[in-house]
C-alpha cells in the first residue's frame, strides 16, 4: 500500500465536507476476457477510468505472476491493482487470497479518499478455494468522517458462502452501529440467499432496494445470474447501474455495478 497522500475534495476542489461519491465494483477476471482468450487489462483500465468512480472494488486481481509477463508484451511491470489505480486513485489496498507457485491474486480497493487502515480477513474453507474479505477504513476529506469499505469475493459452493457470510456478519456486528458501511463484490450468490443473512446486520442491497431484486451481472454479454452486489448501511444509495454495453460486455465475465452514495 502506498504512503498516504493529501486528499482534497473528490471533484478536485478545496477540502470540504464530502456528501456524495460514486462506487464501482468489478470482477477483473485477472485481466482476461471470458474463457481467458485475450489479455485486456489496458482496455479494462480505460473503461474503469471512464466511470470516474471515487471508490473501486476489485475482485480477481493479480498481485504478481511470473509467467504471464513472458507471454504478454503489454503485461504491466507493477501489480495489476496499481496499474489500474494509475494516477486517478492515489490510495489502494490489496488483500492476497490465493498464492501459487507462479503468483497470487485477491481483492483490491482503489480510493480517491485516504485509506487510514486495512486488513484482509481470511474466510477460506480448509482444503478448498482461498477467499478473503478486504476491509478498508476510508477517511473523507473535510470533516474526516470514516467509512468502512469491505470488498467481497465468496466461494462457489453454497455451504462455503453461508459460512463466509456469517464471518462477514461477525465483522459487521463488531463495528459501531452508526458507522457508514459499504460491502461490494462478487458474492456468487446465484440462489439469492445472502440478503437473509445480512439484513439482521443492517445491510441493504442497492439494486434490490430500488428494483426488488439484485442486478443480473453474469455472464457479462447476456447477464442472467445475480452474482454481484453492493450493500450499504447508514448511507443513501441512488442511480444503481449495471454496465452491460460495450466495452464492458467484452472486458470480463462479470458486468460491473455502480451506484451513487450519499452521507
LINQUI-V771269 format. One record per pair of residues at least 12 apart in sequence whose C-alpha atoms are under 8 Angstrom apart, sorted by the first residue. I is the first residue (numbers start at 0). J is the second residue. Records with the same first field share a line. If there is no record, write none. Layout:
I = J, J
//
This chain:
0 = 90, 91, 92, 93
1 = 89, 90, 91
3 = 90, 113, 114, 115
4 = 89, 90, 113
5 = 113
6 = 111, 112, 113, 140
7 = 140
8 = 140, 141
9 = 53, 111, 112
14 = 140, 141
15 = 140, 141, 142
16 = 139, 140, 141, 142
17 = 139, 140, 141, 142, 262
18 = 261, 262
19 = 259, 260, 261, 262
20 = 52, 53, 54, 259, 260, 261
21 = 51, 52, 53, 54, 257, 258, 259, 260
22 = 52, 53, 54, 55, 56, 257, 258, 259, 260
23 = 50, 52, 54, 55, 56, 255, 256, 257, 258
24 = 55, 56, 57, 183, 184, 229, 255, 256, 257
25 = 55, 56, 57, 58, 184, 185, 253, 254, 255, 256
26 = 57, 58, 59, 60, 184, 185, 251, 252, 253, 254, 255
27 = 43, 57, 58, 59, 60, 250, 251, 253
28 = 58, 59, 60, 251, 252
29 = 59, 60, 61, 104
30 = 43, 60, 79, 251
31 = 250, 251
32 = 249, 250, 251, 252
33 = 249, 250, 251, 252
38 = 71
39 = 250
41 = 73
42 = 250
43 = 247, 250
44 = 82, 83
46 = 246, 247
47 = 83
48 = 87
53 = 88, 110, 111, 112
54 = 108, 109, 110, 111, 112
55 = 108, 109, 110
56 = 106, 107, 108, 109, 150, 183, 184
57 = 106, 107, 108, 109, 150, 184
58 = 105, 106, 107, 150, 151, 152, 184, 185
59 = 104, 105, 106
60 = 79, 80, 104, 105, 106, 107
61 = 78, 79, 80, 102, 103, 104, 105
62 = 78, 79, 80, 93, 95, 102, 103, 104, 105
63 = 78, 79, 101, 102, 103, 104
64 = 101, 102, 103
65 = 101, 102
66 = 101
80 = 93, 107, 108, 109
84 = 109
87 = 111
88 = 109, 110, 111
89 = 109, 110, 111, 112
90 = 109, 110, 111, 112, 113, 114
91 = 107, 108, 109, 110, 114
92 = 107, 108, 109, 114, 117, 135
93 = 105, 106, 107, 108, 133
94 = 106, 107, 118, 119, 131, 132, 133
95 = 119, 131
96 = 121, 129, 130, 131
97 = 128, 129, 130
105 = 130, 131
106 = 131, 132, 133, 150, 151, 152
107 = 133, 150
108 = 133, 135, 150
112 = 137, 138, 139, 140
113 = 137, 138, 139
114 = 135, 136, 137, 138
115 = 135, 136, 137, 138
116 = 135, 136, 137
117 = 133, 134, 135, 136
118 = 133, 134, 135
119 = 131, 132, 133, 134
120 = 132, 133, 134
122 = 163, 166
123 = 163
124 = 159
128 = 154
130 = 152, 153, 154
131 = 151, 152, 153
132 = 149, 150, 151, 152, 167
133 = 149, 150, 151
134 = 147, 148, 149, 150
135 = 147, 148, 149
136 = 148
145 = 178, 179
146 = 178, 179, 180, 181
147 = 178, 179, 180, 181
148 = 180, 181, 182, 183
149 = 180, 181, 182, 183
150 = 182, 183, 184
151 = 182, 183, 184, 185, 186
152 = 184, 185, 186, 187
153 = 185, 186, 187
154 = 186, 187
155 = 187
157 = 188
160 = 186, 188
161 = 193
164 = 193, 196, 197
165 = 196
168 = 196, 197, 200
171 = 200
172 = 200
177 = 233
178 = 232, 233
179 = 231, 232, 233, 234, 262
180 = 231, 232, 233, 234
181 = 229, 230, 231, 232
182 = 228, 229, 230, 231
183 = 227, 228, 229, 230
184 = 227, 228, 229
185 = 226, 227, 228
186 = 226, 227, 228
187 = 225, 226, 227
188 = 225, 226, 227
189 = 224, 225, 226
191 = 225
201 = 232
202 = 230, 231, 232
203 = 230, 231, 232
204 = 228, 229, 230, 231
205 = 228, 229, 230, 231, 236, 237, 239, 258
206 = 228, 229, 239
213 = 225, 227, 228
214 = 226, 227, 228, 241
215 = 227, 241
216 = 241, 253, 254, 255, 256
217 = 252, 253, 254
218 = 252, 253, 254
219 = 243, 247, 248, 249, 251, 252, 253, 254
220 = 243, 248, 249, 252, 254
222 = 243, 254
227 = 256
228 = 256
229 = 256
233 = 262
234 = 260, 261, 262
235 = 260, 261, 262
236 = 258, 259, 260, 261
237 = 258, 259, 260
238 = 258, 259
239 = 256, 257, 258, 259
240 = 256, 257, 258
241 = 254, 255, 256, 257
242 = 254, 255, 256, 257
243 = 255
//
